[in-house]
Amino acid sequence: MNNPSPSPPASGDRRPQGNQTPDVETPPHLKPGLLRAIHHIALNVADLGRSRQFYGQVLGLEELTGAAIPSTLKDLVATGQVANFRLPDGSILDLFYEPTLPPPHPDPQQQFTRANHLAFDIDPAHFNQAVACLHHHQVPLDQGPVSRPTGRGIYFYDPDGFLLEIRCDPEPNPPGHQP
């Protein structure tokens, strides 16, 4: 996965033109419960080694290694650009190495974020409905829908410009699949 940079949407240039997902009923909103859980949150970090030590050794989170690393991130992990941790509820914390990240504000009471994006999980059967809903509401899109070996996703912005993702696992038997 490329490390999507969370920049606020430009005025008008990221809004979809018309319904880009034909043959999908466009709901006014996603029904409660369709977003099943937080799948992962991605944080930008200036010192990946220090952050790995903090999240792994201090907070006791399980760092993903070997076969547990998602196939789409293996190269980034191998080159020291990303580290992944599994939280006790099964959600994933992705740490993206950003060596030029400015330091936090010296006043710890000042709000700031190192978050890259927040990803929600949805059943593959409802993914196209979620995409149609985003288009219907003219939600500013960043990227996608994209397909990867680990599933499908679409990146978009909330009203304050924070980058979000709705993603799903691969369908067990995609439409048209012949066993």
C-alpha positions in Angstrom: 0.0 0.0 0.0 1.2 3.4 -0.8 1.3 5.7 2.2 -1.6 8.0 1.3 -0.9 11.5 2.5 -3.7 13.0 4.5 -4.1 16.4 2.8 -7.4 18.3 3.1 -9.6 18.0 0.0 -9.2 20.8 -2.6 -12.3 22.7 -3.3 -14.4 20.8 -5.8 -11.7 18.8 -7.5 -12.2 15.4 -5.8 -15.9 15.1 -5.9 -17.2 12.4 -8.1 -19.1 13.3 -11.2 -22.4 11.4 -11.3 -22.9 7.8 -10.0 -19.7 6.0 -10.8 -21.0 2.6 -9.6 -23.9 1.7 -11.9 -26.2 -1.2 -11.0 -25.8 -0.5 -7.3 -28.7 0.9 -5.3 -27.6 4.2 -3.9 -28.7 4.4 -0.2 -28.9 7.8 1.6 -26.6 6.4 4.2 -25.0 3.1 5.4 -27.2 1.2 7.8 -25.9 0.9 11.3 -23.8 -2.2 11.7 -22.5 -2.4 8.1 -19.1 -1.0 9.2 -18.2 -3.9 11.4 -15.1 -2.7 13.2 -12.0 -0.6 13.0 -9.7 -2.6 10.8 -6.5 -0.5 11.3 -5.2 2.9 12.1 -2.0 4.2 10.5 0.3 6.6 12.3 3.2 8.6 10.9 6.3 8.3 13.1 9.7 10.1 12.9 11.7 7.3 14.4 10.5 3.9 13.5 12.9 2.0 15.8 11.9 4.1 18.9 8.2 3.6 18.0 8.6 -0.1 17.5 10.2 -0.4 20.9 7.5 1.7 22.5 4.5 -0.1 21.0 6.1 -3.5 21.2 8.0 -3.5 24.4 6.4 -0.8 26.5 2.8 -1.3 25.5 3.2 -5.0 24.8 1.5 -5.1 21.4 2.3 -8.0 19.1 4.5 -6.9 16.2 3.6 -8.8 13.0 6.6 -10.6 11.5 7.1 -13.3 8.8 3.9 -14.7 7.3 1.7 -12.5 9.6 2.7 -9.4 7.7 0.1 -8.5 5.0 1.5 -9.4 1.6 0.9 -5.8 0.3 3.2 -4.5 3.1 6.1 -7.0 3.0 8.4 -4.9 0.9 7.7 -1.8 3.0 8.4 -3.7 6.2 11.6 -5.3 4.7 12.9 -1.8 3.8 12.1 -0.3 7.2 9.3 2.0 6.0 6.4 0.3 7.9 5.9 -1.7 11.1 2.6 -3.5 11.9 1.2 -4.4 15.4 -1.9 -6.4 16.3 -4.0 -5.0 19.1 -5.8 -7.4 21.5 -9.1 -6.9 19.7 -7.5 -7.9 16.4 -7.3 -4.5 14.9 -4.0 -3.4 13.3 -1.7 -0.4 14.1 0.4 0.5 11.1 3.4 2.8 11.8 4.7 4.6 8.7 8.2 5.9 8.8 8.3 9.6 8.0 11.8 10.9 8.8 11.0 14.5 8.0 8.0 14.7 10.3 8.2 17.9 12.3 8.3 17.5 16.1 5.1 17.9 18.1 4.3 21.3 19.6 6.4 22.0 22.7 3.2 22.7 24.7 1.7 19.2 25.3 -1.8 20.7 25.7 -1.8 21.7 22.0 -3.7 19.2 19.8 -1.9 17.7 16.8 -2.1 14.5 15.0 0.3 11.9 13.7 -2.5 9.8 12.3 -2.3 8.9 8.7 -5.8 7.3 8.3 -8.4 5.3 10.0 -9.8 2.2 8.3 -13.2 0.7 8.8 -14.0 -2.9 7.9 -17.1 -3.9 5.9 -18.4 -7.2 4.6 -17.4 -7.6 0.9 -21.0 -8.0 0.0 -21.6 -4.4 1.1 -18.5 -2.7 -0.2 -20.1 -1.5 -3.5 -23.0 -0.1 -1.4 -20.5 1.9 0.7 -18.8 3.2 -2.4 -22.2 4.3 -3.9 -23.1 6.0 -0.6 -19.9 8.0 -0.7 -20.6 9.0 -4.3 -24.2 9.8 -3.5 -23.1 12.2 -0.8 -20.3 13.7 -2.9 -17.8 12.8 -0.2 -14.3 14.0 -1.4 -12.3 10.9 -2.5 -8.6 10.5 -2.2 -8.0 7.1 -3.9 -9.9 4.1 -5.1 -11.7 1.9 -5.0 -8.5 -0.1 -5.1 -8.1 -3.9 -5.2 -5.3 -5.7 -3.5 -4.6 -9.3 -2.5 -5.7 -8.4 1.0 -9.1 -7.0 -0.3 -10.6 -3.8 -1.6 -10.6 -0.3 -0.2 -11.6 3.3 -0.9 -9.9 6.3 0.7 -11.9 9.5 1.4 -12.0 12.6 3.6 -14.2 13.4 6.5 -15.6 17.0 6.8 -12.5 18.1 8.6 -10.1 16.7 6.0 -9.1 13.6 8.0 -8.3 10.6 5.7 -10.6 7.6 6.2 -10.8 4.2 4.5 -13.6 1.6 4.1 -12.0 -1.7 3.3 -13.1 -5.4 3.0 -11.4 -8.7 2.8 -11.3 -10.5 -0.5 -14.5 -12.2 -1.5 -14.3 -16.0 -1.0 -15.8 -16.6 -4.4 -15.9 -13.4 -6.4 -18.9 -13.0 -8.9 -18.2 -15.0 -12.0 -15.7 -17.2 -10.3 -15.8 -20.8 -11.6 -14.5 -23.4 -9.1 
